[in-house]
Amino acid sequence: MGTRQHQPDHQRGGGLTRSLRAVRSLLDPLAYAHILRIAHFYGYSHVRPRRLMTVGPGVRLAPNVSIRNGERITIGAGAEIGERCYLWAGDSTGRIDIGAHALFAPEVFVTASNYRTPPGVPVMHQDKDERDIRIGANVWLGARVVVVAGVTIGDGCIVGANSVVTTSLPPDAIAVGAPARVVGHRGGSPDATPASATPTDDKPTGTPSSNGRGTAWPSTSQS
């Protein structure tokens, strides 16, 4: 006959403690109130503004993308917007236009408005400046790229991870840094790189590596 295995008393006690904690959590009304708060947040930060966006066929939009003023956001056919991205159009005029087959890695932040900065007034009470953003077709933005109001990113650009795009980029440019600056050109055409783009040690070589879907190579912040 086989011998029956017995659990030590401390293991049985630990399992009972975990079960009691789970029951208390399920009976806690604050847990359900928090669930309602999360549902409300998801409704106004994604579901409702998502209905107002103009979206082309074949667009893939992660379910946790944060959207503001969707009526002023257009996304072209076949574009992919990754997890935890932010698409914040302006409250009154600032638009965000994203071209076909653009690829946004996780946590890209695009905002078409910015607070003013006169002294003596809390930032959240300042007026905002709003300017349109245009991101062209076949643009690849690496993880955690920030794009500020008034910027145009030309068709075919690649922007390295963690870059901050504060000025417009020409088509097919490769840009990295904070602020982002052009360090190359898709296809390697030597005359396509602006004279202001001085070579640095952080210039990528070869094809950008992918550290997860849609992630361009990491950049080095520029002083």
N, C-alpha and C positions, 0 to 999 in steps of 0.2 A: 504493500500500500504506500502511496505517496505521502510525503510529510507536508503538512499545511504550514505555509509561511505566515508568520505573525508580524504585523507592523509594530515597531517600537511605539511606546506610549506618546513620546514627543512628536512623532510623525502624525499619529492620529489626532493629537491635540492641535497641531498646526493646520491640518486640513479643516478641522471644525472652526478654527478661528477665521480662516479665509472665507469659509461659507457664511459665517455670521456677518463679516464685513460686507460681503456681496449683497446679502439680504438688506442690511442697513442702507446701502447705497441705493438699492431699488426702491426702498420705502421713503427715501429722503425727498421731500417736495422741492427742495432747492435744485436737485439734479434735473427735475423735469422743467423747472423754470429756466434753467440754463439751456436746456435743449431748445426751448421756445425762442430764447434770445439768439441762439445760433441760427435757427431757421429764419428768423426775422432778418438777421444780418445777411444771410445768403440770398434772401429775397431781394433786398434793395441793392446789394453789391454785385449781383450776377444775374439773377433770373429776370427781373423787370427790365433793367437796362439792356440785357441781351436781346429782348424782343424788339427794341427800338433800333438796333444796329442794322446797317445794310451789309449783308454778308453774301459773297459769291458762292457758287456751287463748290462742293468738295472741301470747304474750310473745316479744319479740325481745331476746336477750341477747348482747352482743358476745363473741367467743371469747376475749378477753383480760381479761374481768372477774375480779377477784380476790375469792374467796369464802372465808369462814371459818365453820365450824359451820353448814353448810347446812340441817341439820335444824331450825334455829330461824329460818329465813328463809322468808317467804311473799310471792309476787308475784302481784298480781291480773291478770285477763285484759287482754290488749292493751297491757300496759306495755312500754316500751322502755328498756333500760339500755345506755348508750353505751360507747365504747371506754375501756379502762383505768379503769373505775369500781371501787370497793372496797366490798364488802358484808361487813362483819365483825361477825357476831353474837357474843354472849358465849360464853365457854367452858363456862358452867354454866347460866345462866338468861336472859341478855339476848337478847331477840328483835328481829327487824326485820320489820315488816309493811308492805308497799308496796301501795297501792291500784291499782285497775284504771285503765289508760290513763295512768299516771304516765310522765313523760318525764325521763330523766336524760341530760344532756349529758356529754361526755367528762370523765373524771377526777373525778367526784363521789365523795366519801369519806364513808361512813356507818359509824359504829362504835358498838356498844351496850355497850362497856366502856371503862374508863379506869383508868390506874394511880393509886394513892394516892401521897401525897407526904411521908410522915414523913421527917425529916432522918436522915442517917447510913446509909441503905440505898440501894444502887444501884437506879435506876428499874426495870430489868428484873427485879429480885427483889421488887418491891413487890406486895402484894395488889392485886386489881382490884375496882372498883365496877362492877356491871352493872345496867343499867336498859333497859327496852324502848323501842324507837323505833317510832312509827307515822307513816307518810307516806301521806296520804289519796289518794283517787281524783283523777285529772286534775290532779296537781301537776306543775309544771315546775321542775326544778332546773337552773340554768345551769352552765356549765363550772367545775369546781374548787370547787364548793360543798362545805362540810364540815358534817355533821350529827352532833352529839355525843349521848351516851347520855342517855336520859330525855326526849327531845324528841318532841312531837306536832306535825306539820305538817298543818293542816286541809285538807279537800277544796278543790281549785281554787286553791291557793296558787301564786304565782310567786316564786322566789328568784333574785336576780341573781347573775351570775358572780362567783366569788371570795368569796362571802359565807360567814360562819361562823355557823351556827344553834345558839345555845346555850340558847334558851328557846322554848317552844311558840308557834306562830303560829295565829291564828284562820282559819276558812275564807275563801277568796277574797282573802286578804291578799297584797299585793305588798311584798316585803321585800328590803333590800340592806344590805351593810356587814359589818364584823367588830367587834363582834358584830352579827348581822343585826337590823334593826328595821323595823317596818312604816312604809312611806312612802305607801301608797295601797291601793286596793281595786279588784278587778276590777269593771268596770262604772262606776267613778268615783263611787260613792255617797259623798258627803262625810261622812256620819255614821258610816261604817263604819271610818274611820281612828281608832285610839285617840288620846286626848288627849296621851299621852306621846310620840307621834310628831311631833316638831317639824320643820317644813319646813326643808330644807337645799338647798344648791346642787346636790347630786348626785341630787335627786329626778328620776326619769325623766319624760319627757313623751311622750304618744302611745303607740303600740304599741312594745314592746321590739324593737330591731333583732335580726336573726339573723345571726351571724357563723359560719355553719356550722350543721349540723342540731342543733337542741335547745339552742342557746346563747343565754341571755338577755343583756341589755345588761350591759356591765362595770360593776362597782360601785366606789365609792370607800371605802376603809377608814375607819372611824370611830374617833376616839381615845377 
